[in-house]
Amino acid sequence: MGQEIAIGDKVTVRKSANVPLSFKGTVEKLYTNAAMLTIDSFDEADAMMVEDLKHKTVINYKHILKGGKAVIPPTPEDKK
């Protein structure tokens, strides 16, 4: 089973066909299908891309790992 994700969590993102770079980051904001992450550490070869992104990016939950395990998207809260 996956890990729950919350603002402030330290996470890892792996490079894939849909994600242009691997990095470690911090969760800044949670959305329905993705999270905004601050890019904390990354490969030096990706420095220009990270600078272009202003050290932030939005990543789908399926590409985020917390403690080496997949994350569980937050459950939507009832809006009144």
C-alpha positions in Angstrom: 0.0 0.0 0.0 1.1 3.6 -0.6 2.1 6.3 1.8 -0.2 9.3 2.5 1.1 12.6 1.3 0.9 16.0 3.0 2.2 19.5 2.6 5.8 19.6 3.9 6.6 16.0 3.1 10.0 15.2 1.5 9.5 13.1 -1.7 11.4 11.7 -4.6 10.5 11.9 -8.3 12.0 9.5 -10.9 12.7 10.5 -14.5 10.3 8.8 -17.0 8.6 9.4 -20.3 6.3 11.9 -18.6 8.7 13.4 -16.2 11.8 15.1 -17.7 14.1 14.9 -14.6 14.7 13.0 -11.4 14.8 15.0 -8.2 14.1 15.2 -4.5 11.6 17.8 -3.3 9.2 19.1 -0.8 5.4 19.1 -1.2 4.1 22.7 -1.4 0.5 22.3 -2.5 -1.9 19.3 -3.1 -4.3 19.2 -6.0 -6.8 16.6 -7.1 -4.4 14.6 -9.3 -1.1 16.2 -8.7 1.1 18.1 -6.2 3.2 21.2 -6.5 6.8 20.4 -5.4 9.8 22.5 -4.7 12.8 21.0 -6.3 15.4 20.6 -3.5 18.2 18.4 -5.0 18.8 17.2 -8.5 21.4 16.1 -11.0 23.8 18.9 -11.9 23.1 18.1 -15.6 19.5 19.2 -15.0 20.4 22.6 -13.5 19.3 24.7 -16.5 15.9 22.9 -16.6 15.4 23.4 -12.8 16.3 27.0 -13.2 13.8 27.4 -16.0 11.1 25.8 -13.7 12.1 28.3 -10.9 12.8 25.3 -8.7 9.0 24.3 -8.7 6.9 21.9 -10.7 3.6 20.1 -10.6 3.8 16.3 -10.8 1.1 13.7 -11.0 0.9 11.5 -7.8 1.7 8.4 -9.8 5.2 9.7 -10.3 5.9 10.6 -6.7 7.5 8.4 -4.1 7.6 8.9 -0.4 10.0 6.7 1.6 10.5 4.6 -1.6 6.8 3.8 -1.8 4.0 5.2 -4.0 1.8 7.9 -2.5 -1.9 8.0 -1.9 -3.7 11.1 -3.3 -5.5 13.1 -0.6 -9.2 12.5 -0.4 -11.2 15.5 -1.5 -12.9 17.3 1.4 -16.6 18.1 1.3 -17.0 21.7 0.1 -20.0 23.4 1.7 
